[in-house]
Amino acid sequence: MSLFQPLPTYKVSSRDKTLDLSQPHVMGILNVTPDSFSDGGQFTAIDKAVAHCQKLMQEGATIIDIGGESTRPNADAVATSDELQRVVPVVQAIRQQCGNDIWLSIDTSNPAVMQAAFDAGADIWNDVRALKREGATALAAKLDIPIMLMHMRGEPTTMNNLAQYEDVVNEVSSELVARIEAVISLGVKRENIIIDPGFGFAKNYDHHCALLSHLDSLQSLKLPMMFGISRKRFLAQVLTNSGVAALTTTKAVERDAVGVAAGIFALQQGACIIRTHNVAMTQQAVALWSQLSAYSYR
């Protein structure tokens, strides 16, 4: 039996573009925030944001995920005016300087921000709150673009207290199903939905281990899956538990290798989009996976 299984044959469309999700895609993270846990403040200037986008594209990213509000645990809420000021000029500048081929995803839960970003040229809505804010589902239905629905309980200020499960894999699956059915009932097309199991949100170390070990069970939802674990606390816990003294205390940027390994485990279980800060390193691993996968089916 081959170690490799082909990815499910999904695709999503936005504007005049189609993204073939039967092949793996790397989504590069572009935070235009002052307080994100890993790279806050680095790309708040428009010229620096565009330059970083160009770098991520050169390294192999096919999607750039732009975020103007940190959703790290206990993050402060951001005013709509501030989020708009951070996100929209960057989208406009990237479209002007990088062209229309690159897919632009907006990491926001705010419908006003998503509408303005869409008007500026964005293609995908990545919502950690799964369209739960007022007006979000109606706007998603109207825009008719790909929507990433993430599993989370509560808010960044409360989610850690809600990390209580009897069976995390089944509960994440059932809660995603409930949310999918809810947004479809309000006009979102099923073919526009991409699921995100929500690593780092309302889950502890054991929950992450269980989810990453049984991620393939989410294929029963019959929807494309995005996987995002880049530089998160779970990876630090993995390194601390390794027993290697040099790994017991790491900065976020020092967790990229273990994050890439996790991404390949997710790809092996059917995830088709890997969201990462380190596109170059992730793309190297994806290249190996893709070529071995193709070789095994000759």
C-alpha positions in Angstrom: 0.0 0.0 0.0 1.3 3.4 -1.0 2.2 5.9 1.8 0.6 8.6 -0.4 -3.0 9.2 -1.2 -4.1 11.9 -3.7 -5.8 15.0 -2.3 -9.6 15.1 -2.9 -10.6 16.8 -6.1 -11.9 20.2 -4.9 -11.7 23.6 -6.4 -13.0 27.1 -5.5 -13.6 30.1 -7.7 -13.5 33.8 -7.2 -13.9 36.6 -9.7 -12.5 35.1 -12.9 -10.1 32.7 -11.2 -10.3 29.0 -10.2 -8.0 27.5 -7.6 -7.4 23.7 -8.1 -7.3 22.2 -4.6 -6.5 18.7 -5.8 -2.9 20.0 -5.5 -1.4 21.5 -2.3 -1.2 25.2 -1.9 0.9 27.3 0.5 -0.8 30.3 2.0 1.7 33.0 3.2 0.8 35.0 6.3 1.0 38.8 6.0 0.1 40.4 9.3 -0.4 44.2 9.1 -0.9 44.4 12.9 1.2 45.9 15.6 0.5 43.1 18.1 0.5 39.7 16.4 2.4 37.1 18.5 5.1 36.3 15.9 5.6 39.3 13.6 3.6 42.1 14.9 4.7 45.5 13.7 7.0 44.2 10.9 4.8 44.9 7.9 2.5 47.8 9.0 4.0 50.1 6.4 2.5 49.6 3.0 5.9 49.4 1.2 7.1 46.7 3.6 3.9 44.8 3.3 4.1 44.7 -0.5 7.8 43.7 -0.4 7.0 40.9 2.0 4.1 39.8 -0.3 6.5 39.7 -3.3 9.0 37.7 -1.3 6.3 35.1 -0.3 5.2 34.9 -3.9 8.7 34.2 -5.1 9.0 31.5 -2.5 5.9 29.7 -3.8 2.9 31.1 -2.1 -0.2 31.0 -4.2 -2.4 32.6 -1.5 -1.5 35.6 0.7 -3.5 35.9 4.0 -3.8 39.5 5.1 -4.8 40.2 8.7 -5.4 43.5 10.4 -6.5 42.2 13.8 -4.6 39.8 16.0 -6.6 36.8 17.2 -3.9 35.5 19.6 -5.2 34.6 23.1 -6.4 37.6 25.0 -5.9 39.9 22.1 -7.5 43.4 22.3 -10.4 44.1 20.0 -9.6 46.5 17.1 -11.9 49.3 15.9 -13.3 48.9 12.5 -11.7 52.1 11.3 -8.3 50.9 12.4 -8.7 47.5 10.7 -9.8 49.2 7.5 -6.9 51.5 7.6 -4.5 48.6 8.0 -5.9 46.2 5.5 -7.5 48.0 2.5 -4.5 50.1 1.4 -2.3 47.0 1.5 -4.8 45.1 -0.7 -4.9 47.9 -3.2 -1.1 48.2 -3.3 -0.6 44.5 -3.8 -3.1 44.4 -6.6 -1.4 47.4 -8.3 2.1 46.1 -7.9 1.7 42.3 -7.9 -1.1 41.8 -10.4 -4.3 39.8 -10.2 -3.0 36.2 -10.3 -2.1 36.0 -6.7 -5.0 35.0 -4.4 -5.6 37.4 -1.6 -7.3 36.1 1.5 -8.5 38.5 4.3 -8.3 37.3 7.9 -11.2 39.2 9.4 -14.5 38.6 11.2 -15.7 42.1 10.4 -18.2 42.4 7.5 -17.3 46.0 6.8 -13.6 45.2 6.5 -14.4 42.3 4.2 -16.6 44.4 1.9 -14.0 47.1 1.6 -11.2 44.5 1.0 -13.3 42.8 -1.6 -13.9 46.1 -3.3 -10.1 46.6 -3.3 -9.5 43.2 -4.9 -9.5 40.5 -2.3 -10.6 37.0 -3.3 -11.2 34.9 -0.1 -12.7 35.5 3.3 -10.9 33.7 6.1 -13.0 34.1 9.3 -11.9 32.6 12.6 -15.4 33.2 13.9 -17.0 31.3 11.1 -19.4 34.2 10.0 -20.9 34.6 13.5 -20.8 38.3 13.6 -23.9 40.3 12.7 -24.2 40.6 8.9 -21.3 38.3 8.1 -23.3 35.4 6.6 -25.5 37.7 4.5 -22.4 39.4 3.1 -20.6 36.1 2.4 -23.7 35.0 0.5 -23.8 38.2 -1.5 -20.1 38.3 -2.3 -20.2 34.6 -3.5 -16.5 34.0 -2.8 -14.6 31.2 -1.0 -15.1 31.3 2.7 -12.8 29.7 5.3 -14.9 28.6 8.3 -12.8 27.9 11.4 -13.7 26.0 14.5 -13.4 28.0 17.6 -15.4 28.3 20.9 -15.9 31.8 22.4 -13.6 34.7 21.7 -9.8 35.1 22.0 -10.4 36.4 25.5 -12.4 33.4 26.6 -11.5 30.5 24.3 -8.8 28.9 26.6 -11.5 28.4 29.3 -13.7 26.6 26.7 -11.1 24.0 25.8 -13.1 21.1 27.3 -14.1 18.1 25.2 -15.1 14.5 25.8 -14.0 13.6 22.3 -12.3 16.5 20.6 -12.2 15.0 17.1 -15.9 14.2 17.0 -16.9 17.4 18.7 -14.9 19.6 16.3 -16.4 17.8 13.4 -20.0 18.1 14.7 -19.6 21.7 15.6 -18.2 22.5 12.1 -21.1 20.6 10.5 -23.6 22.7 12.5 -21.9 25.9 11.4 -21.7 24.8 7.8 -25.4 23.9 7.8 -26.3 27.2 9.4 -24.5 29.4 6.9 -25.8 27.3 3.9 -29.3 27.8 5.2 -28.7 31.6 5.0 -27.5 31.5 1.4 -23.8 30.6 1.4 -23.0 28.1 -1.3 -21.5 24.8 -0.1 -19.0 24.9 -3.0 -17.6 28.1 -1.5 -16.7 26.7 1.9 -13.3 25.6 3.1 -13.0 24.2 6.6 -10.3 25.0 9.2 -10.2 22.8 12.3 -8.9 25.7 14.3 -5.5 24.7 15.7 -4.6 27.1 18.5 -8.2 28.1 19.2 -10.0 26.7 22.3 -7.7 23.6 22.4 -5.0 22.4 24.6 -1.9 20.2 24.0 -3.8 16.9 24.2 -6.6 18.2 21.9 -4.0 19.2 19.4 -2.3 15.8 19.5 -5.7 14.1 19.0 -6.7 16.3 16.1 -3.4 16.2 14.3 -3.4 12.4 14.6 -7.0 12.0 13.3 -7.3 14.9 10.9 -8.3 12.6 8.1 -11.7 12.0 9.9 -12.7 15.5 8.8 -12.7 14.3 5.2 -16.1 13.0 6.0 -17.4 16.6 5.8 -16.5 16.4 2.1 -15.0 19.9 1.9 -11.5 21.2 1.3 -9.4 21.9 4.4 -7.0 24.6 5.4 -4.4 23.8 8.1 -2.8 26.6 10.1 -0.5 25.9 13.0 2.5 28.0 12.2 4.5 29.1 15.2 1.7 28.4 17.7 2.0 27.5 21.3 1.3 23.8 20.7 4.6 23.6 18.7 6.5 25.1 21.6 5.0 22.5 23.9 6.0 19.8 21.5 9.6 21.1 21.5 9.6 21.4 25.3 8.4 17.8 25.7 11.2 16.6 23.4 13.6 16.5 26.3 16.3 18.3 24.2 17.6 21.1 26.4 18.2 23.5 23.4 14.5 23.1 22.5 12.9 23.7 25.8 12.5 27.4 25.3 11.9 28.7 21.8 10.8 32.0 20.3 8.0 31.8 17.8 10.3 32.2 14.8 12.3 29.1 16.0 9.3 26.8 15.5 9.2 26.7 11.8 10.7 23.3 11.3 8.3 21.5 13.6 5.5 23.6 12.0 6.5 22.3 8.6 6.4 18.7 9.8 2.9 19.3 11.2 1.9 20.7 7.9 3.1 17.6 6.0 1.2 15.4 8.4 -1.9 17.5 7.7 -1.3 17.3 3.9 -1.0 13.5 4.3 -4.5 13.5 5.8 -6.2 15.5 3.2 -5.5 19.2 4.0 -4.9 21.1 0.7 -3.9 24.5 2.0 -1.0 25.0 4.5 -1.0 28.4 6.1 2.5 29.5 7.2 4.8 32.3 8.1 7.7 30.5 6.5 6.7 29.9 2.9 10.1 28.9 1.6 10.6 26.1 4.1 7.1 24.9 3.8 7.3 24.9 0.0 10.4 22.7 0.1 8.5 20.1 2.1 5.5 20.3 -0.2 7.7 19.9 -3.2 9.0 16.6 -1.8 5.5 15.4 -0.8 4.2 16.3 -4.3 6.9 14.5 -6.2 6.9 11.4 -4.1 3.1 11.3 -4.4 3.3 11.6 -8.2 6.0 9.0 -8.3 4.0 6.5 -6.3 1.2 6.7 -8.8 3.2 6.1 -12.0 
